[in-house]
Amino acid sequence: MDKFMQVAIDEARSGLNDGGIPIGSVLVRNGSIIGQGHNLRVQQGDPMAHAEISCLRNAGRIGHYRGSILYSTLMPCYLCAGAVVQFGIKKVIVGESRTFPGAKEFMESHGVEVVDLDLDECVAMMDDFINKNPELWNEDIGE
Amino acid sequence: MDKFMQVAIDEARSGLNDGGIPIGSVLVRNGSIIGQGHNLRVQQGDPMAHAEISCLRNAGRIGHYRGSILYSTLMPCYLCAGAVVQFGIKKVIVGESRTFPGAKEFMESHGVEVVDLDLDECVAMMDDFINKNPELWNEDIGE
């Protein structure tokens, strides 16, 4: 397992344990984690607090994103993909996209390299959550 | 002046008075304001706290965005446009796009109606800010 993806999965499981949506994210630059977070929609009542947004928020004002890699347990939606494109993050590594296709093509069309690890562990985590909480999941993706 | 755009401008000026970036946003549904906010990058050290994100965060978990209109004093960037597309906001009204072209075409390509009021007041507010704070502005848009 990619060690940074493992941290993202740990973030997702931490969110799940708090009653939240199990999606985690990590921002890496120069081989070090400079931000990490998980979805906080439920915990903070904040529909913008997707995992990637929480992660980038926690990284703080780092000035620029050149050379950084964003990890997420799930393919980013348009909100989070928009952040990737706007702030010039050029590489995104995701745990899976089977449970949610996200905005892969949008990122790629803006020159972002998107790597999908297609991990059974990430699929199982989301499948289980969506089956148990379909309304919460649909709310999170605006459906 | 559109009364909702006036509230967005007031939000922008409030942020400016606190040392922040002068961009404001308002979310309207059924003719009433259900959320408003301004850019808080400086005030909260949060690079994700663009005006539209702050506004949508403040609106809270409203369940769906059908019939809602997002106002912003400035054309949304990809981050904020991504939120618009992801959450199904179908109409965006902006104060101007002369100082920043934003992601108008991206939103339109996803069926969003984008109305640009091209207000001299909004242009002057941003022009003055960018001239005085070019580094802060470039940081806000990831450049």
Interface residues (C-beta under 8 A of the other chain):
Chain A: R41 G45 D46 P47 M48 A49 I53 L56 R57 A59 G60 R61 I62 G63 H64 Y65 C77 Y78 L79 C80 A81 G82 A83 V85 Q86 F87 G88 A103 H110 E139 I141 G142 E143
Chain B: R41 G45 D46 P47 M48 A49 I53 L56 R57 A59 G60 R61 I62 G63 H64 Y65 C77 Y78 L79 C80 A81 G82 A83 V85 Q86 F87 G88 A103 E139 I141 G142 E143
